[in-house]
Amino acid sequence: MCKDNNLFITLEGIDGCGKTTAGHELKSRLEKRGYSVFYTMEPTDEPLGAFIKKYILGDSEKDNDKDDNFSNCEDNNISKDKDNDKKNKPLHEYINTLDEISYKLICLFLFSSDRAAHLSSIKNKIKDYDIVICDRFTDSTFAYQSFDEIEDKAKIDKAKEFILKVNSFILDINDIEIDRTYLLDIDPEIAGKRISKKDVKSLYDIQSVDVFSKIRENYLYLYERYKSRIWLINASQTTDDIVSEILSDMDSLLP
């Protein structure tokens, strides 16, 4: 491991569960206790994460300059043949011309690539801080990118196992282990009402209750599979109650 007694904590849950609000409050309370805390999130604000937010999630609040490096493919391996419209599209437009499964695979690897780059920073922060908190991490990739839209259940099952292997490999190759994941679980109907009050919405914010129900099911599957790591929290509670519950568990983990 790349740490001694320092903790690496992740926060997970469907959109609208309140994890980011709870995460910032958690950071504040831990710092008041005297701990040094680094708070980060995925997708990141680094180039890959910025591309994901802008072109995959459609988060207009995070829009970058239109000349960002990923919007122009001229320096990539895509052909420069000006007669081939498809090959000369900006990268985000090119991705959108692909079939559903290819698009899903690209999204999976984009999120995973952003994480691979992010881990370089996380490894250093784990050494420098008492606690590192990451808002969304490997479990989000499984929950959101699990190919649930396709009809072939056997392929869905294979995809899910593959995602778990990719997640595990990225952590193992970096010699990093998640100490605890706090999964904020909430009824998708309640989450939807919270999301409706947001001024700026991403692609996932505008999904149906059925989509969020599948994502929630994926999270609960992970909880059943990794109970030693994942702590399930009722996210319909107040932020104060959620943070208090997290801190109560963290007391058993902190030196």
Summary of the structure (lengths in Angstrom):
residues: 255
radius of gyration: 19.0
end to end distance: 16.8
largest distance: 63.5
contacts: 743
relative contact order: 0.20
helix: 52%
strand: 11%
